[in-house]
Amino acid sequence: MENLRSFRVFNEESMALDIVELLNKNKIPNKMVLVAPSVDINFGTGAFQKDFQILIDEKDFEEANALLEKDAEWMVDKVDPEYYLFAFTKQELYEILVKPDEWGTFDYQLAFKILREKGENIDKSTIDKMRLERLEKLKQPDKGSPEWIYFGYFTVLLGGLLAIFIGWHLLNGKKTLPNGQRVVRYNTLERKHGRIIFWLGLFVFPIVLLYRLYALMDQGNWFDGMVF
């Protein structure tokens, strides 16, 4: 379990535990962690509720996905006729087939069944091609926020500590693709700014820290009575 990656995220513990049980039953090493609320560096807020994240080894993604798909097959025959997917258009149902990681295994299986019932001759090779095209798009760096780059430079003037964290995130931030692959999150220019912000913060922070410590010691006369 050296290359743990985020496999699934749930906002209900019971749903996460069901997946953990299935993975354990099939001897796929995994780990469930509680994800605290967070704020994304691009000014986007993360989920404010606590999420339960399941981590597995990158090499086990394909096997785990196949396992979940097989486990959900028997459930689609018992679905409520009022289930919201029955109101989806064909285009929306095909989108679920292309993005199963966003919709979940059950919705994926049900979308497949509904399309078949609508007379669609689903070509698996076409779906696989569309998924590969989506992966290539997801590999592209996220569109960053210039405001955070400006803010990163500004924090250098505030002492440098926050600049170190912002610079490190811009320089080394990564994201996990649906197949478990890890790629860089920010483009070359943003990573370049991240490197500059990081090193500026690393240079300024100890200077500011030493200055403040010296000021405190001088103000408190800490050296009085000390023998060297």
C-alpha positions as CSV (number, residue, x, y, z in Angstrom):
1,M,0.0,0.0,0.0
2,E,2.7,2.4,-1.0
3,N,0.8,4.3,-3.7
4,L,-2.5,5.0,-2.1
5,R,-4.8,7.1,-4.2
6,S,-8.4,8.4,-3.7
7,F,-10.7,5.8,-5.1
8,R,-14.1,6.9,-3.9
9,V,-15.5,9.7,-1.6
10,F,-18.8,9.4,0.2
11,N,-20.6,11.8,2.5
12,E,-22.3,8.9,4.4
13,E,-20.2,6.5,6.4
14,S,-22.5,3.6,5.8
15,M,-21.9,3.8,2.0
16,A,-18.2,4.0,2.4
17,L,-18.2,1.0,4.8
18,D,-20.1,-1.1,2.2
19,I,-17.3,-0.5,-0.3
20,V,-14.7,-1.2,2.2
21,E,-16.4,-4.5,3.1
22,L,-16.5,-5.5,-0.6
23,L,-12.8,-4.6,-1.1
24,N,-11.8,-6.6,2.0
25,K,-13.9,-9.5,0.9
26,N,-12.0,-9.6,-2.4
27,K,-8.6,-9.0,-0.7
28,I,-8.0,-5.5,-2.2
29,P,-5.9,-3.5,0.4
30,N,-7.6,-0.3,1.3
31,K,-7.8,2.5,3.8
32,M,-10.8,4.7,4.8
33,V,-10.0,8.2,6.1
34,L,-12.1,11.1,7.3
35,V,-11.7,14.2,5.2
36,A,-12.3,17.4,7.0
37,P,-13.9,20.4,5.4
38,S,-11.4,22.4,3.3
39,V,-11.1,25.5,1.1
40,D,-9.5,25.0,-2.3
41,I,-6.7,27.3,-3.3
42,N,-8.6,28.5,-6.4
43,F,-11.2,30.2,-4.2
44,G,-13.5,27.2,-4.5
45,T,-14.8,25.8,-1.3
46,G,-14.7,22.1,-0.6
47,A,-17.5,20.2,0.9
48,F,-18.5,21.6,4.3
49,Q,-19.7,18.3,5.6
50,K,-17.2,15.6,6.5
51,D,-16.4,13.1,3.7
52,F,-15.3,9.5,4.0
53,Q,-12.5,8.8,1.5
54,I,-11.5,5.3,0.4
55,L,-7.9,4.9,-0.6
56,I,-6.4,2.0,-2.6
57,D,-3.2,1.3,-4.4
58,E,-3.0,2.8,-7.9
59,K,-2.4,-0.7,-9.4
60,D,-5.7,-1.9,-8.0
61,F,-8.0,0.7,-9.6
62,E,-8.9,-1.3,-12.6
63,E,-9.7,-4.5,-10.6
64,A,-11.7,-2.5,-8.0
65,N,-13.8,-0.7,-10.6
66,A,-14.6,-4.0,-12.3
67,L,-15.6,-5.4,-8.9
68,L,-17.9,-2.6,-8.1
69,E,-19.6,-2.8,-11.6
70,K,-20.2,-6.5,-11.1
71,D,-21.6,-6.0,-7.6
72,A,-24.1,-3.4,-8.8
73,E,-25.4,-5.5,-11.7
74,W,-28.0,-7.3,-9.6
75,M,-29.3,-4.1,-8.0
76,V,-30.5,-2.4,-11.2
77,D,-33.3,-5.0,-11.7
78,K,-34.8,-3.9,-8.4
79,V,-34.6,-0.1,-8.8
80,D,-37.7,2.0,-8.1
81,P,-39.4,3.1,-11.4
82,E,-39.4,6.7,-10.1
83,Y,-35.6,6.7,-9.8
84,Y,-34.4,10.0,-11.3
85,L,-32.2,8.4,-14.0
86,F,-35.3,7.3,-15.9
87,A,-36.0,11.0,-16.7
88,F,-32.6,11.5,-18.2
89,T,-32.1,12.1,-21.9
90,K,-29.9,9.7,-24.0
91,Q,-27.1,12.3,-24.1
92,E,-27.2,12.6,-20.3
93,L,-27.2,8.8,-19.9
94,Y,-24.2,8.5,-22.2
95,E,-22.4,11.1,-20.1
96,I,-22.8,8.8,-17.1
97,L,-21.1,6.0,-19.1
98,V,-18.2,8.2,-19.9
99,K,-17.9,9.5,-16.3
100,P,-18.7,6.6,-14.0
101,D,-16.3,8.0,-11.3
102,E,-18.6,11.0,-10.9
103,W,-21.9,9.1,-10.8
104,G,-21.1,5.9,-9.0
105,T,-21.3,2.3,-10.1
106,F,-25.0,1.8,-9.6
107,D,-25.9,4.8,-11.7
108,Y,-23.5,3.6,-14.4
109,Q,-25.0,0.2,-14.5
110,L,-28.6,1.6,-14.6
111,A,-27.7,4.1,-17.4
112,F,-26.3,1.2,-19.4
113,K,-29.5,-0.8,-18.9
114,I,-31.9,2.2,-19.7
115,L,-30.0,2.9,-22.9
116,R,-30.3,-0.7,-24.0
117,E,-34.0,-0.6,-23.3
118,K,-34.3,2.5,-25.4
119,G,-32.8,0.5,-28.3
120,E,-29.3,2.0,-28.2
121,N,-26.6,-0.4,-29.5
122,I,-23.9,0.6,-27.1
123,D,-20.4,0.1,-28.6
124,K,-18.0,-0.5,-25.8
125,S,-15.0,0.5,-27.9
126,T,-16.7,3.9,-28.6
127,I,-17.3,4.4,-24.8
128,D,-13.6,3.4,-24.1
129,K,-12.4,5.9,-26.7
130,M,-14.6,8.7,-25.1
131,R,-13.2,7.8,-21.7
132,L,-9.6,8.0,-23.0
133,E,-10.4,11.4,-24.6
134,R,-11.8,12.6,-21.2
135,L,-8.7,11.3,-19.4
136,E,-6.5,13.3,-21.8
137,K,-8.5,16.5,-21.0
138,L,-8.3,15.8,-17.3
139,K,-4.6,15.5,-17.6
140,Q,-4.4,19.1,-18.6
141,P,-3.5,21.5,-15.7
142,D,-6.4,23.2,-14.0
143,K,-7.1,26.7,-14.8
144,G,-5.5,28.5,-11.9
145,S,-6.5,31.8,-10.2
146,P,-4.1,34.7,-10.7
147,E,-5.5,36.2,-7.5
148,W,-3.8,33.5,-5.5
149,I,-0.5,34.1,-7.3
150,Y,-0.7,37.8,-6.4
151,F,-1.7,36.9,-2.9
152,G,1.3,34.5,-2.7
153,Y,3.7,37.4,-3.5
154,F,1.9,39.6,-1.0
155,T,2.3,37.1,1.8
156,V,6.1,37.3,1.4
157,L,5.7,40.8,2.8
158,L,3.7,39.5,5.7
159,G,6.6,37.3,7.0
160,G,7.0,34.6,4.4
161,L,5.5,31.6,6.3
162,L,2.2,31.5,4.4
163,A,4.1,32.2,1.2
164,I,6.1,29.0,1.7
165,F,2.8,26.9,1.8
166,I,1.2,28.7,-1.1
167,G,4.4,28.4,-3.2
168,W,4.8,24.7,-2.4
169,H,1.2,24.0,-3.3
170,L,1.5,25.8,-6.7
171,L,4.8,24.1,-7.4
172,N,3.9,20.5,-6.3
173,G,0.1,20.3,-6.3
174,K,-1.2,17.2,-8.0
175,K,-4.5,15.6,-8.8
176,T,-5.7,12.0,-9.1
177,L,-7.3,10.9,-12.3
178,P,-10.2,8.3,-12.4
179,N,-7.7,5.6,-13.3
180,G,-5.5,6.4,-10.3
181,Q,-2.8,8.2,-12.2
182,R,-1.3,11.3,-10.5
183,V,-0.6,14.4,-12.6
184,V,0.5,18.0,-11.9
185,R,-2.4,20.3,-11.1
186,Y,-1.0,23.6,-12.3
187,N,0.5,24.7,-15.6
188,T,4.2,25.6,-16.2
189,L,3.8,29.3,-15.6
190,E,1.9,28.8,-12.3
191,R,4.5,26.3,-11.1
192,K,7.2,28.8,-12.0
193,H,5.5,31.5,-9.9
194,G,5.0,28.9,-7.1
195,R,8.8,28.2,-7.1
196,I,9.6,31.9,-6.8
197,I,7.0,32.5,-4.1
198,F,8.3,29.4,-2.2
199,W,12.0,30.5,-2.2
200,L,11.1,34.1,-1.4
201,G,9.1,32.9,1.6
202,L,11.9,30.6,2.6
203,F,14.4,33.5,2.4
204,V,12.2,36.1,4.2
205,F,10.7,33.9,7.0
206,P,13.9,33.2,9.0
207,I,15.0,36.8,8.7
208,V,11.7,38.1,10.0
209,L,11.7,35.4,12.7
210,L,15.1,36.3,13.9
211,Y,14.3,40.0,13.9
212,R,11.2,39.5,16.0
213,L,13.0,37.2,18.4
214,Y,15.8,39.8,18.8
215,A,13.2,42.5,19.4
216,L,11.5,40.5,22.1
217,M,14.7,39.7,23.8
218,D,15.9,43.3,23.6
219,Q,12.6,44.5,25.0
220,G,12.6,42.0,27.8
221,N,16.3,42.5,28.7
222,W,16.8,38.8,28.4
223,F,20.6,39.1,28.4
224,D,20.8,40.9,31.8
225,G,22.6,38.7,34.3
226,M,23.5,36.1,31.8
227,V,27.1,34.9,31.9
228,F,28.7,33.7,28.6
